[in-house]
């Protein structure tokens, strides 16, 4: 599921562009670069937190605009919000050399229906 959000977002973005649009190739390259950067952030978080994170990186004209990190609460249990936030910020800083305009960290749970 790693970077499934990034792949879906890129596919949706490319689906709405008109056929033959000269910017399609450029956007495809940006989506691929964003996915690779997201994987680097996820790898850094795996090393520091021991958690598998889904990371979405949004770039505009090659500029880092937004990073979204999705973690399952059970994977960061026993850590404070400050520890998780610091680990995410450090991973992003190490990957990009700076912070994005917007950084979002979400803890997501999955619910199962009881039978």
Biopython code that builds the backbone (N, CA, C, O; Angstrom):
import numpy as np
from Bio.PDB.StructureBuilder import StructureBuilder

atoms = [
    (1, "UNK", "N", (0.824, -1.188, 0.000)),
    (1, "UNK", "CA", (0.000, 0.000, 0.000)),
    (1, "UNK", "C", (0.866, 1.248, 0.000)),
    (1, "UNK", "O", (0.369, 2.368, -0.118)),
    (2, "UNK", "N", (2.165, 1.039, 0.134)),
    (2, "UNK", "CA", (3.075, 2.164, 0.206)),
    (2, "UNK", "C", (2.895, 3.075, -1.009)),
    (2, "UNK", "O", (2.996, 2.630, -2.152)),
    (3, "UNK", "N", (2.635, 4.318, -0.752)),
    (3, "UNK", "CA", (2.459, 5.351, -1.761)),
    (3, "UNK", "C", (1.312, 5.080, -2.726)),
    (3, "UNK", "O", (1.324, 5.551, -3.863)),
    (4, "UNK", "N", (0.326, 4.323, -2.270)),
    (4, "UNK", "CA", (-0.858, 4.093, -3.094)),
    (4, "UNK", "C", (-1.581, 5.402, -3.334)),
    (4, "UNK", "O", (-2.139, 5.624, -4.409)),
    (5, "UNK", "N", (-1.572, 6.275, -2.326)),
    (5, "UNK", "CA", (-2.214, 7.574, -2.474)),
    (5, "UNK", "C", (-1.552, 8.381, -3.585)),
    (5, "UNK", "O", (-2.239, 9.015, -4.385)),
    (6, "UNK", "N", (-0.225, 8.362, -3.640)),
    (6, "UNK", "CA", (0.501, 9.128, -4.651)),
    (6, "UNK", "C", (0.195, 8.595, -6.043)),
    (6, "UNK", "O", (-0.027, 9.370, -6.973)),
    (7, "UNK", "N", (0.184, 7.287, -6.189)),
    (7, "UNK", "CA", (-0.097, 6.695, -7.490)),
    (7, "UNK", "C", (-1.506, 7.026, -7.942)),
    (7, "UNK", "O", (-1.727, 7.360, -9.106)),
    (8, "UNK", "N", (-2.459, 6.935, -7.029)),
    (8, "UNK", "CA", (-3.843, 7.241, -7.369)),
    (8, "UNK", "C", (-3.990, 8.705, -7.744)),
    (8, "UNK", "O", (-4.652, 9.032, -8.730)),
    (9, "UNK", "N", (-3.380, 9.586, -6.967)),
    (9, "UNK", "CA", (-3.462, 11.016, -7.261)),
    (9, "UNK", "C", (-2.871, 11.341, -8.615)),
    (9, "UNK", "O", (-3.427, 12.142, -9.366)),
    (10, "UNK", "N", (-1.742, 10.721, -8.932)),
    (10, "UNK", "CA", (-1.118, 10.954, -10.227)),
    (10, "UNK", "C", (-1.966, 10.430, -11.364)),
    (10, "UNK", "O", (-2.069, 11.073, -12.409)),
    (11, "UNK", "N", (-2.575, 9.270, -11.178)),
    (11, "UNK", "CA", (-3.437, 8.699, -12.214)),
    (11, "UNK", "C", (-4.653, 9.577, -12.444)),
    (11, "UNK", "O", (-5.056, 9.799, -13.586)),
    (12, "UNK", "N", (-5.239, 10.075, -11.367)),
    (12, "UNK", "CA", (-6.403, 10.945, -11.514)),
    (12, "UNK", "C", (-6.031, 12.244, -12.204)),
    (12, "UNK", "O", (-6.777, 12.737, -13.049)),
    (13, "UNK", "N", (-4.882, 12.800, -11.849)),
    (13, "UNK", "CA", (-4.433, 14.041, -12.465)),
    (13, "UNK", "C", (-4.244, 13.852, -13.960)),
    (13, "UNK", "O", (-4.676, 14.688, -14.754)),
    (14, "UNK", "N", (-3.605, 12.764, -14.346)),
    (14, "UNK", "CA", (-3.341, 12.520, -15.759)),
    (14, "UNK", "C", (-4.611, 12.161, -16.519)),
    (14, "UNK", "O", (-4.696, 12.396, -17.724)),
    (15, "UNK", "N", (-5.586, 11.602, -15.837)),
    (15, "UNK", "CA", (-6.830, 11.216, -16.502)),
    (15, "UNK", "C", (-7.638, 12.429, -16.934)),
    (15, "UNK", "O", (-8.402, 12.344, -17.895)),
    (16, "UNK", "N", (-7.489, 13.552, -16.250)),
    (16, "UNK", "CA", (-8.292, 14.719, -16.598)),
    (16, "UNK", "C", (-7.619, 15.605, -17.636)),
    (16, "UNK", "O", (-8.234, 16.557, -18.118)),
    (17, "UNK", "N", (-6.383, 15.318, -17.989)),
    (17, "UNK", "CA", (-5.705, 16.117, -18.995)),
    (17, "UNK", "C", (-6.155, 15.701, -20.386)),
    (17, "UNK", "O", (-6.378, 14.516, -20.632)),
    (18, "UNK", "N", (-6.291, 16.647, -21.289)),
    (18, "UNK", "CA", (-6.696, 16.298, -22.653)),
    (18, "UNK", "C", (-5.604, 15.496, -23.361)),
    (18, "UNK", "O", (-4.412, 15.696, -23.127)),
    (19, "UNK", "N", (-6.035, 14.600, -24.216)),
    (19, "UNK", "CA", (-5.093, 13.776, -24.973)),
    (19, "UNK", "C", (-4.216, 14.676, -25.835)),
    (19, "UNK", "O", (-4.684, 15.672, -26.386)),
    (20, "UNK", "N", (-2.951, 14.318, -25.945)),
    (20, "UNK", "CA", (-2.035, 15.085, -26.769)),
    (20, "UNK", "C", (-1.506, 16.336, -26.089)),
    (20, "UNK", "O", (-0.799, 17.128, -26.713)),
    (21, "UNK", "N", (-1.829, 16.517, -24.858)),
    (21, "UNK", "CA", (-1.380, 17.695, -24.115)),
    (21, "UNK", "C", (0.131, 17.599, -23.914)),
    (21, "UNK", "O", (0.631, 16.581, -23.437)),
    (22, "UNK", "N", (0.851, 18.643, -24.273)),
    (22, "UNK", "CA", (2.302, 18.650, -24.173)),
    (22, "UNK", "C", (2.820, 18.574, -22.759)),
    (22, "UNK", "O", (3.988, 18.247, -22.549)),
    (23, "UNK", "N", (1.986, 18.867, -21.786)),
    (23, "UNK", "CA", (2.428, 18.868, -20.397)),
    (23, "UNK", "C", (2.291, 17.499, -19.733)),
    (23, "UNK", "O", (2.729, 17.319, -18.597)),
    (24, "UNK", "N", (1.693, 16.541, -20.422)),
    (24, "UNK", "CA", (1.464, 15.224, -19.823)),
    (24, "UNK", "C", (2.778, 14.571, -19.416)),
    (24, "UNK", "O", (2.897, 14.063, -18.302)),
    (25, "UNK", "N", (3.767, 14.580, -20.309)),
    (25, "UNK", "CA", (5.049, 13.944, -19.994)),
    (25, "UNK", "C", (5.712, 14.622, -18.798)),
    (25, "UNK", "O", (6.252, 13.946, -17.922)),
    (26, "UNK", "N", (5.676, 15.941, -18.758)),
    (26, "UNK", "CA", (6.265, 16.674, -17.634)),
    (26, "UNK", "C", (5.557, 16.313, -16.330)),
    (26, "UNK", "O", (6.207, 16.123, -15.302)),
    (27, "UNK", "N", (4.240, 16.220, -16.371)),
    (27, "UNK", "CA", (3.490, 15.864, -15.169)),
    (27, "UNK", "C", (3.768, 14.429, -14.746)),
    (27, "UNK", "O", (3.853, 14.138, -13.553)),
    (28, "UNK", "N", (3.912, 13.529, -15.720)),
    (28, "UNK", "CA", (4.241, 12.146, -15.394)),
    (28, "UNK", "C", (5.585, 12.071, -14.674)),
    (28, "UNK", "O", (5.739, 11.317, -13.714)),
    (29, "UNK", "N", (6.554, 12.854, -15.141)),
    (29, "UNK", "CA", (7.868, 12.872, -14.501)),
    (29, "UNK", "C", (7.772, 13.416, -13.082)),
    (29, "UNK", "O", (8.436, 12.908, -12.179)),
    (30, "UNK", "N", (6.947, 14.451, -12.876)),
    (30, "UNK", "CA", (6.774, 15.009, -11.537)),
    (30, "UNK", "C", (6.109, 14.001, -10.607)),
    (30, "UNK", "O", (6.478, 13.894, -9.438)),
    (31, "UNK", "N", (5.125, 13.259, -11.127)),
    (31, "UNK", "CA", (4.446, 12.251, -10.312)),
    (31, "UNK", "C", (5.427, 11.152, -9.917)),
    (31, "UNK", "O", (5.438, 10.715, -8.767)),
    (32, "UNK", "N", (6.255, 10.702, -10.867)),
    (32, "UNK", "CA", (7.252, 9.676, -10.560)),
    (32, "UNK", "C", (8.266, 10.183, -9.539)),
    (32, "UNK", "O", (8.620, 9.464, -8.605)),
    (33, "UNK", "N", (8.732, 11.413, -9.713)),
    (33, "UNK", "CA", (9.693, 11.992, -8.766)),
    (33, "UNK", "C", (9.064, 12.124, -7.387)),
    (33, "UNK", "O", (9.716, 11.861, -6.377)),
    (34, "UNK", "N", (7.808, 12.529, -7.342)),
    (34, "UNK", "CA", (7.113, 12.662, -6.057)),
    (34, "UNK", "C", (6.994, 11.311, -5.371)),
    (34, "UNK", "O", (7.181, 11.209, -4.158)),
    (35, "UNK", "N", (6.683, 10.275, -6.140)),
    (35, "UNK", "CA", (6.575, 8.925, -5.580)),
    (35, "UNK", "C", (7.898, 8.437, -5.019)),
    (35, "UNK", "O", (7.942, 7.837, -3.945)),
    (36, "UNK", "N", (8.982, 8.699, -5.751)),
    (36, "UNK", "CA", (10.307, 8.296, -5.281)),
    (36, "UNK", "C", (10.675, 9.037, -3.998)),
    (36, "UNK", "O", (11.226, 8.441, -3.072)),
    (37, "UNK", "N", (10.373, 10.326, -3.941)),
    (37, "UNK", "CA", (10.668, 11.112, -2.743)),
    (37, "UNK", "C", (9.834, 10.609, -1.566)),
    (37, "UNK", "O", (10.324, 10.527, -0.440)),
    (38, "UNK", "N", (8.574, 10.273, -1.833)),
    (38, "UNK", "CA", (7.708, 9.728, -0.786)),
    (38, "UNK", "C", (8.255, 8.428, -0.226)),
    (38, "UNK", "O", (8.188, 8.186, 0.979)),
    (39, "UNK", "N", (8.801, 7.585, -1.108)),
    (39, "UNK", "CA", (9.396, 6.324, -0.663)),
    (39, "UNK", "C", (10.610, 6.575, 0.222)),
    (39, "UNK", "O", (10.832, 5.850, 1.192)),
    (40, "UNK", "N", (11.397, 7.598, -0.104)),
    (40, "UNK", "CA", (12.568, 7.926, 0.717)),
    (40, "UNK", "C", (12.144, 8.371, 2.112)),
    (40, "UNK", "O", (12.755, 7.979, 3.106)),
    (41, "UNK", "N", (11.094, 9.192, 2.185)),
    (41, "UNK", "CA", (10.586, 9.631, 3.489)),
    (41, "UNK", "C", (10.073, 8.420, 4.267)),
    (41, "UNK", "O", (10.345, 8.287, 5.460)),
    (42, "UNK", "N", (9.329, 7.535, 3.590)),
    (42, "UNK", "CA", (8.790, 6.337, 4.246)),
    (42, "UNK", "C", (9.915, 5.446, 4.770)),
    (42, "UNK", "O", (9.808, 4.898, 5.867)),
    (43, "UNK", "N", (10.994, 5.297, 3.995)),
    (43, "UNK", "CA", (12.135, 4.490, 4.439)),
    (43, "UNK", "C", (12.790, 5.106, 5.673)),
    (43, "UNK", "O", (13.166, 4.391, 6.602)),
    (44, "UNK", "N", (12.925, 6.427, 5.683)),
    (44, "UNK", "CA", (13.520, 7.109, 6.841)),
    (44, "UNK", "C", (12.646, 6.930, 8.079)),
    (44, "UNK", "O", (13.162, 6.764, 9.185)),
    (45, "UNK", "N", (11.324, 6.963, 7.898)),
    (45, "UNK", "CA", (10.414, 6.768, 9.030)),
    (45, "UNK", "C", (10.453, 5.326, 9.524)),
    (45, "UNK", "O", (10.328, 5.075, 10.723)),
    (46, "UNK", "N", (10.625, 4.388, 8.614)),
    (46, "UNK", "CA", (10.752, 2.982, 9.011)),
    (46, "UNK", "C", (11.990, 2.807, 9.888)),
    (46, "UNK", "O", (11.961, 2.080, 10.880)),
    (47, "UNK", "N", (13.075, 3.481, 9.511)),
    (47, "UNK", "CA", (14.315, 3.381, 10.278)),
    (47, "UNK", "C", (14.202, 4.062, 11.643)),
    (47, "UNK", "O", (14.717, 3.544, 12.634)),
    (48, "UNK", "N", (13.540, 5.207, 11.703)),
    (48, "UNK", "CA", (13.500, 5.956, 12.964)),
    (48, "UNK", "C", (12.359, 5.546, 13.891)),
    (48, "UNK", "O", (12.530, 5.520, 15.110)),
    (49, "UNK", "N", (11.197, 5.228, 13.323)),
    (49, "UNK", "CA", (10.027, 4.882, 14.141)),
    (49, "UNK", "C", (9.691, 3.396, 14.123)),
    (49, "UNK", "O", (8.965, 2.908, 14.988)),
    (50, "UNK", "N", (10.222, 2.680, 13.135)),
    (50, "UNK", "CA", (9.848, 1.288, 12.971)),
    (50, "UNK", "C", (8.439, 1.138, 12.423)),
    (50, "UNK", "O", (7.817, 0.085, 12.565)),
    (51, "UNK", "N", (7.937, 2.195, 11.797)),
    (51, "UNK", "CA", (6.556, 2.214, 11.304)),
    (51, "UNK", "C", (6.529, 2.270, 9.785)),
    (51, "UNK", "O", (7.354, 2.931, 9.154)),
    (52, "UNK", "N", (5.560, 1.559, 9.211)),
    (52, "UNK", "CA", (5.324, 1.636, 7.770)),
    (52, "UNK", "C", (4.382, 2.796, 7.518)),
    (52, "UNK", "O", (3.217, 2.752, 7.913)),
    (53, "UNK", "N", (4.873, 3.823, 6.870)),
    (53, "UNK", "CA", (4.066, 5.009, 6.599)),
    (53, "UNK", "C", (3.715, 5.076, 5.121)),
    (53, "UNK", "O", (4.491, 4.651, 4.265)),
    (54, "UNK", "N", (2.543, 5.612, 4.836)),
    (54, "UNK", "CA", (2.185, 5.973, 3.468)),
    (54, "UNK", "C", (2.478, 7.457, 3.351)),
    (54, "UNK", "O", (2.017, 8.252, 4.171)),
    (55, "UNK", "N", (3.237, 7.829, 2.342)),
    (55, "UNK", "CA", (3.667, 9.218, 2.205)),
    (55, "UNK", "C", (3.261, 9.736, 0.833)),
    (55, "UNK", "O", (3.516, 9.095, -0.187)),
    (56, "UNK", "N", (2.632, 10.894, 0.823)),
    (56, "UNK", "CA", (2.247, 11.556, -0.421)),
    (56, "UNK", "C", (3.028, 12.855, -0.498)),
    (56, "UNK", "O", (3.029, 13.647, 0.445)),
    (57, "UNK", "N", (3.689, 13.069, -1.618)),
    (57, "UNK", "CA", (4.447, 14.298, -1.838)),
    (57, "UNK", "C", (3.810, 15.021, -3.014)),
    (57, "UNK", "O", (3.677, 14.458, -4.101)),
    (58, "UNK", "N", (3.422, 16.258, -2.795)),
    (58, "UNK", "CA", (2.859, 17.078, -3.866)),
    (58, "UNK", "C", (3.849, 18.170, -4.222)),
    (58, "UNK", "O", (4.300, 18.932, -3.367)),
    (59, "UNK", "N", (4.176, 18.228, -5.509)),
    (59, "UNK", "CA", (5.112, 19.237, -5.990)),
    (59, "UNK", "C", (4.428, 20.040, -7.087)),
    (59, "UNK", "O", (3.564, 19.527, -7.798)),
    (60, "UNK", "N", (4.815, 21.284, -7.216)),
    (60, "UNK", "CA", (4.300, 22.144, -8.271)),
    (60, "UNK", "C", (5.491, 22.787, -8.948)),
    (60, "UNK", "O", (6.247, 23.526, -8.317)),
    (61, "UNK", "N", (5.662, 22.507, -10.234)),
    (61, "UNK", "CA", (6.796, 23.029, -10.997)),
    (61, "UNK", "C", (8.126, 22.711, -10.319)),
    (61, "UNK", "O", (9.031, 23.544, -10.282)),
    (62, "UNK", "N", (8.232, 21.504, -9.788)),
    (62, "UNK", "CA", (9.461, 21.072, -9.149)),
    (62, "UNK", "C", (9.663, 21.579, -7.733)),
    (62, "UNK", "O", (10.656, 21.232, -7.093)),
    (63, "UNK", "N", (8.749, 22.390, -7.231)),
    (63, "UNK", "CA", (8.846, 22.929, -5.872)),
    (63, "UNK", "C", (8.046, 22.074, -4.904)),
    (63, "UNK", "O", (6.905, 21.709, -5.185)),
    (64, "UNK", "N", (8.635, 21.760, -3.784)),
    (64, "UNK", "CA", (7.972, 20.982, -2.747)),
    (64, "UNK", "C", (6.873, 21.817, -2.112)),
    (64, "UNK", "O", (7.148, 22.860, -1.517)),
    (65, "UNK", "N", (5.634, 21.366, -2.234)),
    (65, "UNK", "CA", (4.507, 22.122, -1.703)),
    (65, "UNK", "C", (3.908, 21.474, -0.464)),
    (65, "UNK", "O", (3.627, 22.154, 0.523)),
    (66, "UNK", "N", (3.712, 20.159, -0.514)),
    (66, "UNK", "CA", (2.978, 19.495, 0.558)),
    (66, "UNK", "C", (3.486, 18.070, 0.737)),
    (66, "UNK", "O", (3.784, 17.371, -0.232)),
    (67, "UNK", "N", (3.577, 17.658, 1.993)),
    (67, "UNK", "CA", (3.895, 16.270, 2.323)),
    (67, "UNK", "C", (2.832, 15.793, 3.300)),
    (67, "UNK", "O", (2.575, 16.439, 4.316)),
    (68, "UNK", "N", (2.214, 14.653, 2.983)),
    (68, "UNK", "CA", (1.236, 14.042, 3.878)),
    (68, "UNK", "C", (1.772, 12.675, 4.292)),
    (68, "UNK", "O", (2.170, 11.871, 3.451)),
    (69, "UNK", "N", (1.775, 12.429, 5.581)),
    (69, "UNK", "CA", (2.259, 11.166, 6.124)),
    (69, "UNK", "C", (1.105, 10.496, 6.856)),
    (69, "UNK", "O", (0.487, 11.098, 7.734)),
    (70, "UNK", "N", (0.818, 9.253, 6.494)),
    (70, "UNK", "CA", (-0.266, 8.503, 7.129)),
    (70, "UNK", "C", (0.350, 7.319, 7.871)),
    (70, "UNK", "O", (1.056, 6.495, 7.290)),
    (71, "UNK", "N", (0.063, 7.259, 9.167)),
    (71, "UNK", "CA", (0.571, 6.190, 10.026)),
    (71, "UNK", "C", (-0.587, 5.511, 10.732)),
    (71, "UNK", "O", (-1.614, 6.138, 10.993)),
    (72, "UNK", "N", (-0.427, 4.229, 11.044)),
    (72, "UNK", "CA", (-1.406, 3.540, 11.878)),
    (72, "UNK", "C", (-1.000, 3.754, 13.330)),
    (72, "UNK", "O", (0.170, 3.577, 13.672)),
    (73, "UNK", "N", (-1.940, 4.131, 14.190)),
    (73, "UNK", "CA", (-1.609, 4.429, 15.590)),
    (73, "UNK", "C", (-0.869, 3.300, 16.301)),
    (73, "UNK", "O", (0.012, 3.562, 17.119)),
    (74, "UNK", "N", (-1.212, 2.056, 16.005)),
    (74, "UNK", "CA", (-0.551, 0.933, 16.660)),
    (74, "UNK", "C", (0.943, 0.871, 16.376)),
    (74, "UNK", "O", (1.712, 0.350, 17.184)),
    (75, "UNK", "N", (1.351, 1.399, 15.237)),
    (75, "UNK", "CA", (2.764, 1.360, 14.870)),
    (75, "UNK", "C", (3.597, 2.394, 15.619)),
    (75, "UNK", "O", (4.821, 2.280, 15.683)),
    (76, "UNK", "N", (2.942, 3.394, 16.180)),
    (76, "UNK", "CA", (3.670, 4.423, 16.928)),
    (76, "UNK", "C", (3.234, 4.453, 18.393)),
    (76, "UNK", "O", (3.485, 5.423, 19.108)),
    (77, "UNK", "N", (2.578, 3.374, 18.828)),
    (77, "UNK", "CA", (2.123, 3.285, 20.222)),
    (77, "UNK", "C", (3.317, 3.413, 21.162)),
    (77, "UNK", "O", (4.391, 2.873, 20.901)),
    (78, "UNK", "N", (3.112, 4.128, 22.248)),
    (78, "UNK", "CA", (4.175, 4.327, 23.221)),
    (78, "UNK", "C", (5.042, 5.536, 22.939)),
    (78, "UNK", "O", (5.907, 5.884, 23.743)),
    (79, "UNK", "N", (4.823, 6.174, 21.816)),
    (79, "UNK", "CA", (5.575, 7.385, 21.471)),
    (79, "UNK", "C", (4.665, 8.592, 21.657)),
    (79, "UNK", "O", (3.453, 8.513, 21.459)),
    (80, "UNK", "N", (5.261, 9.690, 22.035)),
    (80, "UNK", "CA", (4.472, 10.910, 22.190)),
    (80, "UNK", "C", (4.237, 11.536, 20.824)),
    (80, "UNK", "O", (4.922, 11.223, 19.850)),
    (81, "UNK", "N", (3.261, 12.420, 20.774)),
    (81, "UNK", "CA", (2.991, 13.155, 19.535)),
    (81, "UNK", "C", (4.238, 13.930, 19.124)),
    (81, "UNK", "O", (4.571, 13.999, 17.941)),
    (82, "UNK", "N", (4.919, 14.506, 20.095)),
    (82, "UNK", "CA", (6.141, 15.263, 19.813)),
    (82, "UNK", "C", (7.230, 14.406, 19.194)),
    (82, "UNK", "O", (7.939, 14.855, 18.293)),
    (83, "UNK", "N", (7.370, 13.169, 19.672)),
    (83, "UNK", "CA", (8.376, 12.261, 19.118)),
    (83, "UNK", "C", (8.054, 11.899, 17.672)),
    (83, "UNK", "O", (8.941, 11.876, 16.819)),
    (84, "UNK", "N", (6.785, 11.618, 17.404)),
    (84, "UNK", "CA", (6.372, 11.273, 16.043)),
    (84, "UNK", "C", (6.552, 12.476, 15.128)),
    (84, "UNK", "O", (7.077, 12.346, 14.022)),
    (85, "UNK", "N", (6.118, 13.645, 15.585)),
    (85, "UNK", "CA", (6.248, 14.869, 14.792)),
    (85, "UNK", "C", (7.715, 15.152, 14.478)),
    (85, "UNK", "O", (8.054, 15.483, 13.342)),
    (86, "UNK", "N", (8.579, 15.023, 15.469)),
    (86, "UNK", "CA", (10.008, 15.275, 15.260)),
    (86, "UNK", "C", (10.602, 14.287, 14.256)),
    (86, "UNK", "O", (11.410, 14.671, 13.411)),
    (87, "UNK", "N", (10.206, 13.020, 14.348)),
    (87, "UNK", "CA", (10.714, 12.008, 13.419)),
    (87, "UNK", "C", (10.272, 12.309, 11.994)),
    (87, "UNK", "O", (11.056, 12.174, 11.054)),
    (88, "UNK", "N", (9.011, 12.717, 11.832)),
    (88, "UNK", "CA", (8.497, 13.043, 10.497)),
    (88, "UNK", "C", (9.231, 14.260, 9.946)),
    (88, "UNK", "O", (9.690, 14.241, 8.804)),
    (89, "UNK", "N", (9.345, 15.304, 10.738)),
    (89, "UNK", "CA", (10.026, 16.524, 10.276)),
    (89, "UNK", "C", (11.488, 16.247, 9.918)),
    (89, "UNK", "O", (12.002, 16.790, 8.940)),
    (90, "UNK", "N", (12.151, 15.412, 10.702)),
    (90, "UNK", "CA", (13.542, 15.060, 10.417)),
    (90, "UNK", "C", (13.645, 14.277, 9.115)),
    (90, "UNK", "O", (14.530, 14.545, 8.302)),
    (91, "UNK", "N", (12.753, 13.313, 8.907)),
    (91, "UNK", "CA", (12.766, 12.515, 7.674)),
    (91, "UNK", "C", (12.538, 13.396, 6.451)),
    (91, "UNK", "O", (13.204, 13.232, 5.429)),
    (92, "UNK", "N", (11.597, 14.330, 6.558)),
    (92, "UNK", "CA", (11.316, 15.240, 5.440)),
    (92, "UNK", "C", (12.521, 16.148, 5.192)),
    (92, "UNK", "O", (12.924, 16.346, 4.046)),
    (93, "UNK", "N", (13.090, 16.694, 6.257)),
    (93, "UNK", "CA", (14.251, 17.585, 6.133)),
    (93, "UNK", "C", (15.429, 16.857, 5.489)),
    (93, "UNK", "O", (16.107, 17.414, 4.626)),
    (94, "UNK", "N", (15.673, 15.616, 5.905)),
    (94, "UNK", "CA", (16.783, 14.841, 5.346)),
    (94, "UNK", "C", (16.548, 14.510, 3.877)),
    (94, "UNK", "O", (17.491, 14.483, 3.087)),
    (95, "UNK", "N", (15.308, 14.262, 3.511)),
    (95, "UNK", "CA", (14.994, 13.898, 2.130)),
    (95, "UNK", "C", (15.061, 15.096, 1.199)),
    (95, "UNK", "O", (15.617, 15.005, 0.105)),
    (96, "UNK", "N", (14.493, 16.223, 1.628)),
    (96, "UNK", "CA", (14.366, 17.379, 0.743)),
    (96, "UNK", "C", (15.328, 18.522, 1.055)),
    (96, "UNK", "O", (15.508, 19.421, 0.232)),
    (97, "UNK", "N", (15.942, 18.497, 2.224)),
    (97, "UNK", "CA", (16.825, 19.589, 2.598)),
    (97, "UNK", "C", (16.088, 20.805, 3.127)),
    (97, "UNK", "O", (16.704, 21.828, 3.425)),
    (98, "UNK", "N", (14.783, 20.701, 3.244)),
    (98, "UNK", "CA", (13.959, 21.788, 3.789)),
    (98, "UNK", "C", (12.571, 21.250, 4.083)),
    (98, "UNK", "O", (12.253, 20.110, 3.743)),
    (99, "UNK", "N", (11.755, 22.066, 4.708)),
    (99, "UNK", "CA", (10.376, 21.689, 5.023)),
    (99, "UNK", "C", (9.442, 22.177, 3.909)),
    (99, "UNK", "O", (9.721, 23.194, 3.274)),
    (100, "UNK", "N", (8.347, 21.469, 3.668)),
    (100, "UNK", "CA", (7.374, 21.910, 2.666)),
    (100, "UNK", "C", (6.541, 23.066, 3.203)),
    (100, "UNK", "O", (6.595, 23.390, 4.389)),
    (101, "UNK", "N", (5.766, 23.683, 2.307)),
    (101, "UNK", "CA", (4.855, 24.734, 2.748)),
    (101, "UNK", "C", (3.812, 24.164, 3.693)),
    (101, "UNK", "O", (3.374, 24.841, 4.623)),
    (102, "UNK", "N", (3.414, 22.915, 3.457)),
    (102, "UNK", "CA", (2.419, 22.274, 4.317)),
    (102, "UNK", "C", (2.858, 20.845, 4.614)),
    (102, "UNK", "O", (3.199, 20.084, 3.708)),
    (103, "UNK", "N", (2.845, 20.496, 5.895)),
    (103, "UNK", "CA", (3.185, 19.143, 6.325)),
    (103, "UNK", "C", (2.026, 18.619, 7.149)),
    (103, "UNK", "O", (1.650, 19.223, 8.153)),
    (104, "UNK", "N", (1.458, 17.498, 6.731)),
    (104, "UNK", "CA", (0.312, 16.914, 7.418)),
    (104, "UNK", "C", (0.672, 15.506, 7.869)),
    (104, "UNK", "O", (1.152, 14.696, 7.077)),
    (105, "UNK", "N", (0.437, 15.221, 9.146)),
    (105, "UNK", "CA", (0.646, 13.875, 9.678)),
    (105, "UNK", "C", (-0.712, 13.373, 10.147)),
    (105, "UNK", "O", (-1.363, 14.015, 10.971)),
    (106, "UNK", "N", (-1.141, 12.225, 9.623)),
    (106, "UNK", "CA", (-2.439, 11.659, 9.989)),
    (106, "UNK", "C", (-2.238, 10.272, 10.583)),
    (106, "UNK", "O", (-1.435, 9.478, 10.094)),
    (107, "UNK", "N", (-2.979, 10.001, 11.639)),
    (107, "UNK", "CA", (-3.023, 8.656, 12.204)),
    (107, "UNK", "C", (-4.348, 8.051, 11.776)),
    (107, "UNK", "O", (-5.413, 8.555, 12.133)),
    (108, "UNK", "N", (-4.280, 6.981, 11.018)),
    (108, "UNK", "CA", (-5.488, 6.372, 10.466)),
    (108, "UNK", "C", (-5.692, 4.990, 11.063)),
    (108, "UNK", "O", (-4.747, 4.221, 11.239)),
    (109, "UNK", "N", (-6.937, 4.698, 11.366)),
    (109, "UNK", "CA", (-7.272, 3.362, 11.847)),
    (109, "UNK", "C", (-8.216, 2.715, 10.854)),
    (109, "UNK", "O", (-8.937, 3.392, 10.122)),
    (110, "UNK", "N", (-8.199, 1.412, 10.843)),
    (110, "UNK", "CA", (-9.144, 0.681, 10.011)),
    (110, "UNK", "C", (-10.109, -0.023, 10.937)),
    (110, "UNK", "O", (-9.702, -0.650, 11.916)),
    (111, "UNK", "N", (-11.371, 0.080, 10.631)),
    (111, "UNK", "CA", (-12.391, -0.581, 11.438)),
    (111, "UNK", "C", (-12.899, -1.793, 10.696)),
    (111, "UNK", "O", (-13.054, -1.779, 9.475)),
    (112, "UNK", "N", (-13.153, -2.829, 11.444)),
    (112, "UNK", "CA", (-13.754, -4.017, 10.853)),
    (112, "UNK", "C", (-15.118, -4.215, 11.487)),
    (112, "UNK", "O", (-15.316, -3.953, 12.674)),
    (113, "UNK", "N", (-16.040, -4.676, 10.686)),
    (113, "UNK", "CA", (-17.388, -4.931, 11.205)),
    (113, "UNK", "C", (-17.401, -6.239, 11.973)),
    (113, "UNK", "O", (-16.802, -7.226, 11.546)),
    (114, "UNK", "N", (-18.087, -6.241, 13.109)),
    (114, "UNK", "CA", (-18.239, -7.495, 13.843)),
    (114, "UNK", "C", (-19.375, -8.290, 13.213)),
    (114, "UNK", "O", (-20.390, -7.751, 12.773)),
    (115, "UNK", "N", (-19.157, -9.560, 13.195)),
    (115, "UNK", "CA", (-20.188, -10.396, 12.577)),
    (115, "UNK", "C", (-21.194, -10.841, 13.580)),
    (115, "UNK", "O", (-22.136, -11.555, 13.234)),
]
sb = StructureBuilder()
sb.init_structure("model")
sb.init_model(0)
sb.init_chain("A")
sb.init_seg("    ")
for serial, (resi, resn, name, xyz) in enumerate(atoms, 1):
    if name == "N":
        sb.init_residue(resn, " ", resi, " ")
    sb.init_atom(name, np.array(xyz, "f"), 0.0, 1.0, " ", f" {name:<3s}", serial, name[0])
structure = sb.get_structure()
